[in-house]
Amino acid sequence: MPVVRDALTAALTWPKSALLIQSENPFFTQELTMADVAFVVTTIAIFALVAFIAKGVAKL
């Protein structure tokens, strides 16, 4: 039983931020946000290009 109690105590004292990415760079969150924006913009551009090509092929 002490093993279970030790495991429970360890789980309750686990730091909440241990699962989050931590960095000493204060702009790390902004960098992740800009990466997300770049991904969304790139994805939209690729779909627009595919739609443009499909429209051109349909006219043939």
WOUR-V158745 format. One record per residue. N is the residue number from 0. SS is DSSP state (alpha for helix, beta for strand, coil for the rest). PHI is phi in whole degrees, -180 to 180 (* if undefined). Layout:
BEGIN
<<N:SS:PHI> <N:SS:PHI>>
END
This chain:
BEGIN
<<0:coil:*> <1:alpha:-64> <2:alpha:-65> <3:alpha:-64> <4:alpha:-63> <5:alpha:-65> <6:alpha:-66> <7:alpha:-66> <8:alpha:-63> <9:alpha:-65> <10:alpha:-69> <11:alpha:-73> <12:coil:-95> <13:coil:-62> <14:coil:-63> <15:alpha:-64> <16:alpha:-86> <17:alpha:-67> <18:alpha:-87> <19:coil:-91> <20:coil:-76> <21:coil:-117> <22:coil:-147> <23:coil:-81> <24:coil:-80> <25:coil:-69> <26:coil:-98> <27:alpha:-62> <28:alpha:-64> <29:alpha:-66> <30:alpha:-64> <31:alpha:-65> <32:alpha:-65> <33:alpha:-66> <34:alpha:-65> <35:alpha:-64> <36:alpha:-63> <37:alpha:-63> <38:alpha:-64> <39:alpha:-64> <40:alpha:-63> <41:alpha:-64> <42:alpha:-64> <43:alpha:-64> <44:alpha:-63> <45:alpha:-66> <46:alpha:-65> <47:alpha:-65> <48:alpha:-64> <49:alpha:-63> <50:alpha:-65> <51:alpha:-64> <52:alpha:-66> <53:alpha:-63> <54:alpha:-66> <55:alpha:-66> <56:alpha:-69> <57:alpha:-65> <58:alpha:-73> <59:coil:-71>>
END
